[in-house]
């Protein structure tokens, strides 16, 4: 990378003191909103979220900076609004991001009350700006402290950004074996014919601007915690003062004859996704595995492949995560699109002709024609390079950390899919959760504690999966649940599932029931118990789903006031 820094092209931070020309409009009557309520209003065709707490009105951008969801349809609690789609949280007074998976903050606008009318002013310079990057510093000359980030995923990126947001002036080096800058890996199984450029989380200018070095195509092979050095495959060695290990996991392959045949595929990179997309067009496709990735790929291929067959080792998809009921619904959704399922099955052999996949043999003896075989049966942690170091790994080769993301070695942190960490909402039970949002939270907490902030991890897990354009949202930690309370109707594909353990709700999943999952997540985040009795009640007021208001119709034609 060149040492010359180009002009910043990312979304700039709004300056609340900017006195340039503004667009001001009357958006509602003062009586339209009560405390704890919010509504969407428009100023110059710009969508604004207007809210009121403790008598104070606030206005911020209304589109979530993650995927653009309308926050007015989300959940407001205290000074926070939570996105209805994927659970990102923003401060309603400042627009600052407070919980992931969003990455950027929202623009903040001025509010004035006059003659029982609420006026919102939007700076014309930022009228079309839907997001802003939080203020970040850069390296300071003479500061030699080095933070080394192993891995180019969500945890490393957020760690680097948080360090600069907190005015860390030392050197930051992110090292990844990928040949791409950090990108949105959640999209690979949802939009497989994806261009690299469209999924980058930050562009190269961003890293230059904030003095974050990114070393691509470089893999760590060992760590010496006594010398505070990391050795790489190319023979180079880099010293560090603080180290974050976030090298993630890789796909687990089948251990049967025939895995070396052409068109036996696993999904790990954008290049893999594109190859799978191309190979599957008009082909007979067999997928092994009914995890979230496997089911999403099957969903993606229903209108592209000649046939899609799914092999699962359990009776139903998602059986150990979302449960039998949702497993049945998801299986039915795909079956209606002519996807065939062979459950309680395993692959015993892959047969080929001229070096290419031709048939897949199951333990039952069933033989399935296949032009392409996609394997999604689990993951293996990328922790081999830690062998021989003083950094502890557990029996499954994951890295245990404490609530501050610290390993057993001072100055060494771990985050993302590789980490086993204490989950606050599960009474600090050690868990391994491979969710994008949790990896981001890990990165932030690691950065803050590298700076001795003593901040504990408190995020509530939130993830989502997409089938045939419909999104199932999940929040909490439901492992070991003993009962499910269903709201809505599974057959209508509009439901909220509440997972019960010890007479309390420990997780929730929803389909076409927004913003219920976000409402449950907000209860979890606030540490408020949802009892089984509440869950079973027909009264859903505890979900607080009625906090969004519409402005008075008398104001719909109000003209803009410019100054």
C-alpha positions in Angstrom: 0.0 0.0 0.0 1.2 3.5 -0.9 2.1 5.8 2.0 0.2 8.6 0.4 -3.2 9.1 1.9 -6.0 10.0 -0.5 -8.9 12.3 0.5 -11.3 10.6 2.9 -14.2 9.2 0.9 -16.1 7.5 3.8 -19.2 9.0 5.3 -18.0 12.0 7.4 -19.1 12.6 10.9 -21.9 15.3 11.2 -20.7 18.4 12.9 -23.4 19.6 15.4 -22.0 23.1 15.4 -22.1 23.5 11.6 -24.2 26.7 10.9 -24.5 26.2 7.1 -27.9 26.4 5.5 -30.4 24.0 7.0 -33.8 22.6 5.9 -36.4 22.9 8.6 -39.8 21.4 8.6 -42.7 21.1 11.0 -43.0 17.3 11.5 -45.7 16.8 14.1 -47.6 18.3 17.0 -46.0 18.2 20.4 -48.9 16.0 21.6 -48.3 13.4 18.9 -45.6 11.7 20.9 -45.6 10.5 24.5 -42.5 9.6 26.5 -41.0 6.3 25.3 -42.5 6.6 21.8 -41.1 7.2 18.3 -42.2 7.9 14.8 -40.9 8.3 11.3 -41.1 11.8 9.8 -39.8 13.3 6.6 -37.6 16.4 6.2 -36.9 17.2 2.6 -37.7 13.6 1.6 -35.1 12.5 4.2 -36.4 9.8 6.6 -35.9 10.9 10.2 -36.6 9.0 13.4 -38.2 11.3 15.9 -38.4 10.1 19.5 -39.3 11.4 23.0 -37.8 10.4 26.3 -38.3 12.2 29.6 -39.9 15.1 27.8 -37.0 15.6 25.5 -37.3 15.2 21.7 -34.5 13.7 19.6 -34.1 13.2 15.8 -31.7 10.9 14.1 -31.6 9.1 10.7 -34.3 6.4 10.4 -32.4 3.8 8.3 -30.3 1.3 10.2 -26.7 1.5 9.0 -26.5 -2.3 8.6 -29.0 -3.1 5.8 -31.3 -0.1 5.9 -34.2 -1.3 8.0 -36.6 1.4 9.2 -35.8 1.9 12.8 -39.2 3.4 13.5 -40.5 -0.2 13.2 -38.0 -1.4 15.8 -38.0 -1.2 19.6 -37.3 1.8 21.7 -36.1 1.4 25.3 -34.7 4.2 27.4 -32.1 6.0 25.2 -31.8 3.2 22.7 -33.6 2.1 19.6 -33.0 -1.4 18.4 -33.3 -2.4 14.7 -36.3 -4.7 13.9 -34.3 -6.8 11.4 -30.9 -7.7 12.9 -30.8 -6.1 16.4 -28.4 -3.3 15.9 -28.8 -0.5 18.5 -28.4 3.3 18.3 -28.5 6.1 20.9 -31.6 8.1 20.1 -29.9 11.4 21.2 -26.6 11.1 19.4 -27.1 8.5 16.7 -24.1 6.6 17.9 -23.9 2.9 17.4 -24.3 0.9 20.6 -24.7 -2.7 19.5 -23.8 -4.5 16.3 -24.2 -5.8 13.5 -24.3 -2.3 12.2 -20.9 -0.6 11.9 -21.6 3.0 11.4 -23.5 5.7 13.3 -26.5 7.7 12.3 -26.7 11.4 11.5 -28.2 13.5 14.3 -30.6 16.4 13.7 -31.7 19.5 15.6 -35.2 19.6 17.2 -37.1 22.7 18.3 -40.5 23.0 19.9 -42.5 26.1 19.2 -46.2 26.8 19.6 -46.9 23.1 20.2 -45.3 22.2 16.9 -42.1 20.1 16.6 -39.5 21.4 14.1 -36.7 19.2 12.8 -33.7 20.8 11.0 -31.5 18.8 8.7 -28.1 20.1 7.5 -28.4 20.4 3.7 -24.8 19.1 3.3 -25.7 15.8 4.9 -29.3 15.6 3.6 -28.6 12.3 1.7 -26.2 10.9 4.3 -27.8 7.9 5.9 -24.7 6.9 8.0 -21.6 8.4 9.5 -18.3 7.0 10.7 -17.6 7.7 14.3 -14.7 10.1 14.8 -11.4 8.2 14.7 -7.8 9.2 15.3 -4.6 8.0 13.5 -1.1 6.9 14.4 1.0 9.4 16.4 4.6 9.9 15.6 6.9 8.4 18.2 4.3 6.0 19.6 5.8 2.5 19.1 3.2 0.4 20.9 2.0 -2.2 18.4 -1.3 -4.1 18.3 -1.2 -7.1 16.1 -4.6 -8.5 14.9 -4.5 -12.1 13.5 -7.4 -12.6 11.2 -9.3 -10.3 8.8 -12.8 -10.8 10.0 -15.4 -8.9 12.0 -13.5 -9.1 15.4 -10.2 -7.8 14.0 -11.9 -5.0 12.1 -14.0 -3.7 15.0 -11.0 -4.0 17.3 -8.9 -1.8 15.0 -11.7 0.7 14.6 -12.4 0.9 18.3 -8.7 1.5 19.1 -8.7 4.5 16.8 -12.0 5.7 18.1 -10.5 5.7 21.5 -7.5 7.7 20.2 -4.9 4.9 20.4 -1.9 6.4 18.6 0.2 3.3 18.2 0.7 0.9 15.3 -2.2 -1.4 14.3 -1.5 -4.3 12.0 -4.2 -6.6 10.7 -3.0 -9.9 9.1 -5.2 -12.2 7.1 -4.6 -15.1 4.8 -7.5 -13.8 2.7 -6.8 -11.9 -0.5 -9.6 -9.4 0.3 -10.0 -6.6 2.8 -12.5 -7.4 5.5 -15.9 -8.3 4.0 -19.4 -9.3 5.0 -19.2 -13.1 5.2 -22.8 -13.4 6.1 -23.8 -12.7 2.5 -21.9 -15.5 0.9 -24.6 -18.1 1.4 -27.4 -15.7 0.6 -26.1 -13.9 -2.6 -23.6 -16.3 -4.0 -22.9 -14.7 -7.4 -21.4 -11.8 -5.4 -18.7 -9.3 -6.6 -15.9 -8.7 -4.1 -16.4 -5.0 -4.3 -20.0 -5.2 -3.2 -19.3 -6.9 0.1 -16.3 -5.0 1.4 -16.9 -3.6 4.9 -14.4 -0.8 4.4 -12.4 0.3 1.4 -8.7 0.8 1.2 -9.0 4.5 1.6 -10.4 4.0 5.1 -7.5 1.9 6.3 -5.0 4.5 4.9 -6.9 7.4 6.5 -6.7 5.8 10.0 -3.3 4.2 9.8 -4.5 0.6 10.0 -2.1 -1.6 8.2 -3.6 -4.6 6.4 -1.4 -7.5 5.4 -3.2 -9.8 2.9 -2.3 -13.4 1.9 -0.2 -13.9 5.0 -0.7 -16.7 7.5 0.6 -17.1 11.1 2.4 -20.3 11.9 3.5 -19.8 15.5 3.3 -17.5 18.5 6.0 -16.9 21.0 4.4 -15.1 24.0 7.7 -14.8 25.9 9.3 -12.9 23.1 5.9 -11.3 22.1 6.4 -12.3 18.4 4.4 -14.0 15.7 6.1 -16.0 12.9 4.5 -16.2 9.5 4.5 -18.7 6.7 6.7 -16.5 4.5 9.5 -16.6 7.2 8.8 -13.1 8.5 8.4 -12.3 12.2 6.4 -9.5 13.8 6.6 -8.3 17.4 3.6 -7.0 19.3 2.6 -5.4 22.6 -1.0 -6.6 22.4 -2.2 -9.5 20.3 -5.7 -10.4 19.2 -6.2 -13.9 17.8 -9.3 -14.0 15.6 -8.4 -16.5 12.9 -11.9 -18.0 13.0 -12.8 -21.5 11.7 -12.8 -23.4 8.4 -15.3 -25.8 6.9 -15.0 -29.4 7.9 -14.8 -31.8 5.0 -16.3 -35.3 4.5 -14.1 -38.3 5.4 -15.3 -40.6 2.7 -13.9 -41.9 -0.6 -14.2 -39.5 -3.5 -13.7 -36.1 -1.8 -10.9 -35.2 -4.2 -13.3 -35.3 -7.3 -14.0 -32.1 -9.2 -17.1 -30.2 -8.1 -16.9 -31.3 -4.5 -17.3 -27.8 -3.0 -17.2 -26.1 0.4 -18.2 -22.5 1.0 -15.6 -20.3 2.7 -14.7 -17.4 0.4 -16.4 -15.1 -2.2 -14.5 -17.1 -4.9 -16.0 -20.3 -3.5 -19.5 -18.8 -3.7 -19.0 -17.7 -7.3 -17.7 -21.1 -8.3 -20.6 -22.8 -6.6 -23.1 -20.5 -8.3 -21.6 -21.2 -11.8 -21.2 -24.9 -11.3 -24.8 -25.3 -10.1 -26.6 -23.6 -13.0 -28.7 -26.2 -14.6 -27.0 -29.0 -12.6 -28.1 -31.7 -10.2 -26.9 -30.5 -6.9 -26.5 -32.4 -3.6 -25.9 -30.5 -0.3 -24.7 -32.4 2.7 -25.7 -30.6 6.0 -28.8 -28.9 7.2 -27.1 -26.1 9.1 -27.9 -22.5 8.4 -25.4 -22.3 5.6 -26.6 -25.5 4.0 -30.2 -24.5 4.1 -29.5 -21.0 2.8 -27.5 -22.4 -0.1 -30.3 -24.8 -1.0 -32.8 -21.9 -0.9 -30.5 -19.8 -3.2 -30.3 -22.6 -5.7 -34.0 -23.6 -6.1 -34.4 -21.5 -9.2 -30.9 -22.0 -10.6 -30.1 -25.7 -10.4 -31.9 -28.5 -12.3 -32.5 -30.3 -9.0 -31.5 -29.7 -5.3 -31.2 -32.6 -2.8 -30.3 -32.1 0.9 -28.8 -34.8 3.0 -29.1 -34.4 6.8 -27.8 -36.5 9.7 -30.7 -35.5 12.0 -34.4 -36.0 11.6 -35.1 -32.4 10.8 -33.1 -29.3 9.8 -32.1 -27.0 12.7 -33.1 -29.7 15.2 -30.5 -28.9 17.7 -30.7 -25.1 17.4 -34.2 -23.8 16.4 -36.0 -27.0 17.3 -38.3 -29.5 15.6 -41.2 -27.1 15.0 -39.2 -24.6 13.0 -37.2 -27.4 11.4 -40.5 -28.8 10.0 -41.6 -25.4 8.7 -38.2 -24.7 7.0 -38.2 -28.1 5.5 -41.7 -27.7 4.2 -40.8 -24.3 2.6 -38.0 -25.8 0.6 -39.9 -29.0 -0.2 -42.6 -26.8 -1.8 -39.8 -25.6 -4.1 -39.0 -29.2 -5.2 -36.0 -29.6 -2.9 -35.7 -33.2 -1.9 -34.6 -34.2 1.6 -33.0 -37.4 2.9 -32.8 -37.1 6.6 -31.2 -39.4 9.2 -28.7 -40.2 6.5 -25.0 -39.9 5.9 -22.8 -40.0 2.8 -20.6 -43.1 2.6 -19.0 -42.6 -0.8 -18.8 -40.1 -3.7 -18.5 -41.7 -7.1 -17.2 -40.0 -10.2 -16.6 -40.3 -13.9 -13.6 -38.7 -15.6 -12.6 -37.1 -12.3 -15.9 -35.4 -11.7 -18.7 -36.1 -9.3 -21.4 -38.3 -10.7 -23.2 -40.0 -7.8 -23.5 -39.7 -4.0 -24.0 -43.0 -2.1 -25.8 -42.9 1.3 -25.6 -45.2 4.2 -29.1 -46.6 3.4 -27.7 -47.7 0.0 -29.6 -44.9 -1.8 -27.6 -43.5 -4.8 -28.3 -39.9 -5.8 -27.2 -38.4 -9.2 -25.0 -35.3 -8.6 -23.1 -32.9 -10.9 -22.1 -30.8 -7.8 -21.7 -31.8 -4.2 -21.7 -29.0 -1.6 -20.5 -29.9 1.9 -21.6 -27.9 5.0 -21.3 -30.3 7.9 -19.5 -28.2 10.5 -16.4 -26.3 11.3 -12.8 -26.7 12.6 -11.0 -24.0 14.5 -8.0 -22.4 12.9 -5.8 -22.8 16.0 -3.1 -25.2 14.9 -0.5 -22.4 14.9 -1.0 -22.0 18.7 0.4 -25.5 19.4 3.6 -25.2 21.4 2.7 -21.7 22.6 1.6 -20.9 26.2 -1.9 -19.9 25.0 -4.4 -22.5 26.2 -6.9 -24.2 24.0 -9.7 -26.4 25.1 -10.5 -30.0 24.2 -12.1 -28.9 20.9 -9.2 -26.6 20.1 -11.0 -23.4 20.7 -9.4 -20.6 22.9 -11.0 -19.9 26.3 -11.2 -16.2 27.3 -12.7 -14.3 30.3 -15.3 -11.6 30.2 -12.7 -9.1 29.0 -11.7 -11.4 26.0 -8.4 -12.1 27.7 -6.7 -15.5 27.2 -4.5 -17.0 30.0 -1.5 -15.1 28.7 -1.3 -11.3 29.6 -1.6 -9.1 26.6 -3.1 -11.8 24.4 -6.8 -11.6 23.5 -9.1 -13.8 21.4 -12.4 -13.2 19.7 -14.8 -14.3 17.0 -15.6 -17.9 16.1 -12.4 -19.2 17.7 -13.2 -18.0 21.2 -15.0 -19.8 24.0 -16.3 -17.0 26.2 -18.6 -16.5 29.3 -22.0 -15.4 28.1 -23.5 -12.8 30.5 -27.1 -13.7 29.8 -26.4 -17.4 30.5 -24.9 -16.7 33.9 -21.4 -16.5 32.4 -21.5 -20.1 31.1 -18.6 -20.7 28.7 -20.0 -20.8 25.2 -18.8 -20.8 21.6 -21.1 -18.8 19.3 -20.2 -18.3 15.7 -22.4 -15.3 15.0 -21.2 -12.2 13.1 -22.7 -9.8 15.7 -20.9 -11.5 18.6 -17.6 -11.4 16.8 -17.9 -7.7 16.4 -18.7 -7.3 20.1 -15.6 -9.4 20.9 -13.5 -7.0 18.9 -14.8 -4.0 20.6 -14.4 -5.4 24.1 -10.8 -6.7 23.3 -9.8 -3.2 22.1 -11.2 -1.4 25.2 -9.4 -3.8 27.5 -6.2 -3.5 25.6 -6.6 0.1 26.7 -7.2 -0.9 30.3 -10.9 0.2 30.3 -12.1 -2.8 32.2 -15.2 -3.3 30.2 -17.0 -6.7 30.3 -18.7 -8.4 27.4 -22.5 -8.1 27.8 -23.9 -8.4 24.3 -27.0 -10.6 23.7 -26.6 -13.0 20.7 -28.7 -12.1 17.7 -28.5 -13.8 14.3 -30.7 -14.4 11.3 -31.1 -16.8 8.4 -32.8 -16.3 5.1 -34.9 -18.9 3.3 -36.7 -18.0 0.0 -36.6 -14.3 0.8 -38.0 -14.8 4.3 -35.9 -14.1 7.4 -35.9 -16.2 10.6 -34.5 -14.1 13.4 -33.0 -15.5 16.6 -31.9 -14.0 19.8 -30.6 -15.4 23.1 -29.0 -18.7 24.0 -31.5 -21.6 23.9 -29.2 -24.6 24.4 -30.8 -27.0 26.8 -34.3 -25.5 26.5 -37.0 -27.8 27.7 -40.1 -26.2 26.2 -41.2 -23.9 23.4 -44.1 -21.5 23.6 -45.5 -20.6 20.1 -47.2 -17.3 19.2 -48.9 -17.0 15.9 -49.2 -19.9 13.5 -46.5 -22.1 12.1 -48.7 -23.1 9.2 -49.1 -19.4 8.2 -45.4 -18.9 8.5 -45.9 -16.0 10.9 -44.8 -16.9 14.4 -42.7 -16.1 17.5 -41.1 -19.1 19.3 -40.1 -18.6 22.9 -37.6 -21.1 24.3 -38.1 -22.0 27.9 -35.6 -23.3 30.5 -36.1 -23.3 34.2 -39.4 -21.4 33.8 -37.7 -18.5 32.0 -37.4 -17.5 28.3 -33.8 -18.0 27.3 -34.1 -17.4 23.5 -36.6 -16.5 20.8 -37.0 -17.1 17.1 -39.4 -15.3 14.8 -40.7 -15.3 11.2 -42.8 -12.4 9.9 -43.3 -11.3 13.5 -41.2 -8.2 13.6 -40.0 -6.6 15.8 -40.7 -9.3 18.4 -37.2 -10.8 18.3 -35.7 -7.4 18.8 -38.1 -6.7 21.7 -37.0 -10.0 23.4 -33.4 -9.1 22.8 -33.9 -5.7 24.5 -35.5 -7.5 27.5 -32.5 -9.8 27.7 -30.0 -6.8 27.4 -31.8 -5.0 30.2 -31.5 -8.1 32.4 -35.2 -8.4 32.7 -36.5 -11.9 33.2 -39.4 -13.1 30.9 -41.2 -15.8 32.8 -42.9 -18.8 31.3 -46.2 -17.4 32.6 -45.6 -14.2 30.6 -44.7 -16.2 27.5 -47.8 -18.3 27.7 -50.1 -15.4 28.3 -52.3 -14.1 25.5 -51.3 -10.6 26.7 -48.2 -9.6 24.7 -47.9 -6.1 26.2 -44.7 -7.2 27.8 -43.2 -7.2 24.2 -43.8 -3.4 24.1 -44.6 -3.5 20.4 -46.8 -0.4 20.3 -44.2 2.4 20.8 -44.4 3.7 17.2 -46.8 6.5 16.4 -47.9 8.2 13.2 -47.8 12.0 12.9 -51.0 14.0 12.9 -52.6 14.0 9.5 -53.1 17.7 9.8 -49.4 18.2 9.2 -49.0 16.1 6.1 -49.1 19.1 3.8 -47.1 21.5 5.9 -44.6 23.4 3.8 -40.9 23.4 4.5 -39.4 26.4 6.4 -35.9 27.3 5.0 -33.4 29.5 6.6 
